[in-house]
Amino acid sequence: MHASESRTMQIPPQLIEKVHRIFGDKGRAWLPLLPTIVTQCREKWNLATGVICPTMGMNYIEFTTTAGGEAVALKVGVPHEELFTEMEALALYDGRVATRLLDADRELGAILMQRAMPGTMLWQVGDNREQTQIAASVMKELPVPAPETHSMPHFSRWTERAFRLTRTEWDPDERMPRDLLDRAEAAFIELSRDRTHDVVLHGDLHHENILWDEEDGWIAIDPKGVIGPRCLEVGRYIQNQLPDDAPFCIREQLVRERIEIFSAELEMTPETVAAAALVDCVLSHVWSFEDERPLSEGWYRGVALGRLLSQLLGGS
C-alpha cells in the first residue's frame, strides 16, 4: 500500500513553485523524492495516511494520527538550516505556549509535532485589540534564554547580510530609501547593544502562526529559531494583517494600538516596540529583492509603514 501511495501522491502546485523558487536545483532534485520520504516518515512513526494541509508554504505538511489515535502534524522539507533551527527551537520551547515536538529526523528533513485542534488562527477571532493582547500573552511566556551551545543564527546575521546586500547588490536603484535603511540599521544596533539577555526568538510570530488548541490554549507554531533581544519578537506581528484596501489612517490606527498594547503588556517603551517593528519591516521587505519577486502595492505600503515607524521614533 505504501508503495502505491508513493507513486500516486499529488504534490500541491504551490509547494512545487515555492520549492523551485527558494531552493533552485536542490529543490528540483528533492521534489521527486518527497512521496518516498513521506512514506518513510509514516513507517518510522507508525502514522495513518493523512490529509494535506491546504495552506502549506515551502514545506509539505500533512495532518494525520498516530497508532494511538493522537492528532499530529507531519512536516517535511528540503533539509536546510532553517528547518533544523525550527527543530532546535521547538525542543527548547518544550511545549510551553508552543506546539509540542514529538520527534524529528534531520536526514529525512521531517518534524513530527502536536496538531493544534481545532487550529483556529489568531486573525480569525476578535478584533485588533483582543488579538494583540493574546499575541502579547504568548510572547510573554514563549522566550527561553539562549543556550550556551546551539546552531541558531543571531538576528544580527539576518540584518547585517540583508542590509549590506541591499546596498551593494540587490537594490542599485535604491527602491528601499537609504535613509529608512540607515534608520532600521541604527535601531537594530541600539536594540541589540546588550546581548547578555538574548533569548530564543520565534522569528516569525504573527496572526497565522498563533493557533488555538482546545487543551493548551493559544500556541505558537513554525518558529524560525533565531537568537536576539526579546523585544524583536513583536516586529513581524505589528506589520501583519493590516487591511490592504483600507486608507493609511486606518492602518496607522491599528499599528499604534498594537504598539500601545505590546508596550503595556511586555513592559517595553513604545519607542522600543516601534524600533523593533521598524527593523523587521525594513528587513522583511528588502528580503523580497533576494527572492527577485516583482514589487507590489504591498511593498510600497510597507515603505509607508516604515516611514510611520521611523516617525514614532522621532525620525523624519
N, C-alpha and C positions, 0 to 999 in steps of 0.2 A: 504493500500500500504506500509506504514512504517513497519508494522509487517512482511510482506513478504520480504521486503528488509533486515530486521534484520536476518531473517532465511537464506537468500541466500548470504549475503555479504561474499566475499572471502578475508581472511586476508593474505596479502603477506607473503610468506615463510621467507623472510629476516627479516621482523618485528617479526615474531614468534621466530626466532633464537636469535635475539638480546634481546628481552624481557626476554626470558628464561635465557640467559647468564647473563644479567645485574641485573635482579630483582628476579631471582630464583622462589621460591614458590609463592611469592607475584605476580609476573608477570604471572605465570601459572594460578593463580586464576582470574586474571584480564582479560586475553585474551578472554575467553568465553563471558564476559560482553561487550566487545568492540562494537559489532554490535548494541546492545541496547543503549549504550552510544552515539554512533554516531547518531542514530535516535532521541534520546532526544535532542541532540545539534541542529539538523535540525529543530525540532519542536520549540525549545526555541528561535532560531534566524531566523526562517522562511527561511530556506535555501533550494535550489534545491538539488537534488541528484547530487553529484559531481563526479569528476574524481580523482582517487587515484594518488598521486604523485609517480613517479617511483623511486625517489632517497631518499625516507624516511629512517631515521635512526632508533632510538629506540622509535619514536612516530609515530602514524598514522597521515598522512597529506592528506587532500582532497581539491582539487581546485573546488570552486563552486561559486554560485552567490546568492545575497540576493533577496528579493522580489522586490526591486527597481532596480535590474539589476547590482548592484555593484559587481565587481570581488573580491572575498575574498578567504582566505585560512583558513581552519579549522584544528587545530592541537589538537590531543587528545593523552594523555599519561597516564601511571601509575602515579597516584598522588604521587609526591615526591618533595623534597626540590628544586631540580634544575628546575623543571617545574614552581614552584611557584616564584623562583627568576627571571626566564625569564619574567613572567607576570609583576613583580615589575620593572625590568629594562625597559621593553617596555613602561610602564606607565610613567616612569621618562624621557625617551628619547622623548616622546610625538610627535613622527612622524618626528623628526629632523634628517635627514640622516639615518633614521631607519624606518622599516615597522611600520605603524600605528596600534596601538592596538585598536580594536573596542569594544571588551568585553572579559571577562574571567570568568570562573567558576571553582573555586578550587575544589569543591566537585566532579564535573564531570571530572576534570583534563583536561579542554578544553580551548583553546585560539582561538578567532576569530580575524583575522587581515587582513589588506590590502594585496592583492595579487599583487606582482610586475609584471607588464606587459611591455614587454614580459618576463621578468625574466631572461635575459641573465646573465650567471655567469661571474665574472671578468676574470677568466682564459681563457674565450673563445674569448677575444678581445685583439688586440695589442700584444706588446712584453713585456719583463720583466720590462723595464724602464717605459713604459706607464702604465702598470698595477700597479706598485708600487707607481707611482705618484697619481693615482686615489685612491689607498688604503690610502695614506697619507692624501689626501684631506678629506676622510671620517673620519679618525682618528682625524684630526684636529678639526672637528665640533662635533663629537659624544659625547665626555665626558661631564658629568654633575657632579657638586660637590656631594660628598657623603652626603645624608640627615642625619639629626640628629638621626632619628629613622628609622630602616629598618631591614629586616630579611636576607639580603645578607651576605655571608661569606666574610671575608677578605682574600686576596690572600695568606696571611701567613698561614691560616688554611690548604690550599691545600699543600703548600710546607712543612710545619712542619710535617704534618701527613705522606705524601708520602716519604719524606727523612728519617724520623725516622723508618718507617716500612720497607723501603728498607734495612736499616742497620740491623734491628732486626729480621725480619720475612720473607720478600718477596724474598730476594736475598742472601741466605747464601753462594752461590758460587762466589759472587762478579762479576757477569757478567757486572754490571754497575761499571766501575772503580771507586774506592773510592776517588781517587784524583779529578776526574771530579765531583763527587757528592759533595765533600767538596767545590770545586770551585764555583759550582752553588749556594750552600747554602750561602757562603760568599758574593757572588754577590747580592743575594736577600736581605740579611741583610743590605748591603750598600745602595741598591736602595730604600729600604723602611724605612730608618732610620727616615726620617721626614714624619709623617703621617698627617700633618696639611693641605696638599693639595690633599689628596686622592680623587679619583673620582669613579664614577660608570663605571667599565670596562665591555666591551662586553665579554671578556674572551675566545673567540673562533673566532676571526675575521681573516678570511683567504679568499682565492680566491672563495670558493664555498658559502661563507656567505655574499658576496657583490654582489648585483644584480642590473641590470639596469631596471628602471621604466620610461616609456615614459613621465610621468608627473613630477615625483620628482627627476629624475636622478639616481645616484648611491646611493643605500640604503643598510643598514646592516639588516640582519635577524638572527634569532636564537641566541640571546645573552644568555650567561650563567648567567650573573648578579653577579658580584663579585667586591669587593672594593679593591682599591690599587692605587699605583702611576701610573700616566698617561703613563709613558714610557713602562710599561709592556704590553701594547696593541700590540706592534709591534712583540712580540715574536712568536706567533702562525703563523703569516703571513710569517716570514722570513724562516721558515723551511718547508713551504708548497709548493707544486707544483714544486719540484725540480726533474728533469727527472731521473728516476730510471736507465735508460740504458746509461746515459752519464758518461764519465770519471769524476773523482773527480775534476779535474781542471776546468771543465765547471760548475759544481755545486758551486765550490768556487767562480767563477767569478760572478754568479748570486747572491750569498749571499752578496758578497762585494758591488755589485751595489745596492742591496736593503738597506744595511746599510748606504751607502753614501746618497741615496735619503731620507730615513727617517731622517737622521741626519740633512740634509739641510732643509727639509720641516717642520719638527716638532721642529726644534731648540733644538736639543739634541746633545751631543758629540757622535762621532762614538763609543766610549768606552761604553757609557750608552746604546746605541742601541744594541751593541754586548752583553753586560751583560744581558739585558732583554731577548735577544734571547737565551742565554745560559741557563738561568733559565727555560724558557719554554721548551727548547729542552730536558733537563735532566728530568724535571717533567713529560712531556708527555710520555717519554719513560719508566720511572720507573712505571708509571701507568699500563703499559702492564703486569707487574708482578701480580698486583691485579686481572686483568681480566683472568690471567692464560692462556694467549694466547702464542702459541709457538713463539720463537724468529725467525724473518725472516731476510732476507738480508736487508730489510728496517731498521730493528732495528740496525743492525751493521753500516749501513750508517749514522744513527742518532748519534751513538757514535763518528764516524769520524767527523761529523759536530760539535758535542760538542767540540772535540779537536781543530778544527779550531777556533771556537768562543772563546775558552779559550786562544788561542794564540793571538787573536786580542785584548785581554785584557792584554797581556804581560805575560800570564801564560805559563806553559810548555805544 
